[in-house]
């Protein structure tokens, strides 16, 4: 367990995924709180003791009725083999809270998101009627012991889900200041394969505790290898380490965000990773930033010129595209459409590259009478780079910082994107350097495959 926890933490750190608290269910404070939660359920009649007979999935630690299994008789969550099992256990009365949960979902239509996931939960689980949930085990000893019945271990999902509130100091006997400040959560972002636990079991647990529900649960789609689920047995697993070691952290982050649709599964292949790297990062973004700074260096000694007061149609269109980016980006992120958000940023870079073609600064540079116009073009390109540096920060933080460093930008906050003109004329730009070098496909594939 220690090794697994360390590995998960290492991968999070490697990919630049920040966290306020790295939670483990073996933390003493958590185990004590879970025992109190379980006992509270029992004392108020929400939990009772009985025997369970059903089909059990060992990896998922879950019992299923025959009707809940896949058509091939395997686990509905992981598609692995199940086997009949009988065990003395405690059960949570889900049916007691079914009507309350149904009303909550009806009154809060965005609680389960996206809509397709909500329909799945309602039609597959709520409408057929909830069966009481087995919430303790006696066949192993790891986990949180039931402190009033020796030999019983609290069901892993009662234990794990409680983390959301115990980490902030929830206690049935009186919660801490942090819990009262931050709960209920604005959103749980979870994999679609564990949606049932988060939208049925977890809300009912909270209702039994008399606590508020999270405001939204977003069921995240899967990332498939081509069109298949990743599986070690199939040999189609792609490891983050291999990608980061060859492509860098930011490029991997970009792919994972840009290739993941809003509601459908995303897809990854090594070939597609390299293709998107070249198309988006090298050809569009990297090319724009490097040549924009290089042109200022060549024509103005690296000092950013002032723009003319008069704007052309091309100037105004680029400005409009830049100013529209942040509101569109905010709306996309608020609705969890991260691929759309990436596309919004990339479209600004594409528009700026088109602006280069429209204005042809290499021609302007040959005509001394066009020097003021050339300065306006250069200003618009560097200001567009500033917009990109600010907008890219959530997606590629290292790249965003490097863009802003190379153009020596002072205005780097989101509030600075309300006006096209945050770069100060007369600023000395840094030396241009390539953000992303174009990759050779076969050579890069060999590196990614460890050849």
Secondary structure, 3 states (H helix, E strand, C coil): CHHHHHHHHHHHHHCCCCCCCCCCCCCHHHHHHHHHHHHHHHHCCCEEEEEEEEEEECCCCEEECHHHCCCCCCCCCCCCCCEEEEEEEEEECCHHHHHHHHHHHHHCCCCEECHHHHHHHHHHHHCCCCCCEECEECCCCCCCECCCCCCCEECHHHHHHCHHHHCCCCCCCCCCHHHHHHCCCCCEEEEHHHHHHHHHHHHHHHHHHCCCCCCCEEEECCEEECCECCCCCCCCCCCHHHHHHHHCHHHHHHHHHHCCCCCCCEEECHHHHHHHHHHHHHHHHHHHHHHHHHHHHHHHCCECCCCCCCCCHHHHHHHHHHHHHHHHHHHHHHCCCHHHHHHHHHHHHHHHHHHHHHHCHHHHCCCHHHHHHHHHHHHHHHHHHHHHHHHCCCCCHHHHHHHHHHCCCCCCCHHHHHCCCCCCCCCECCCCCCCCCCCCHHHHHHHHCCC
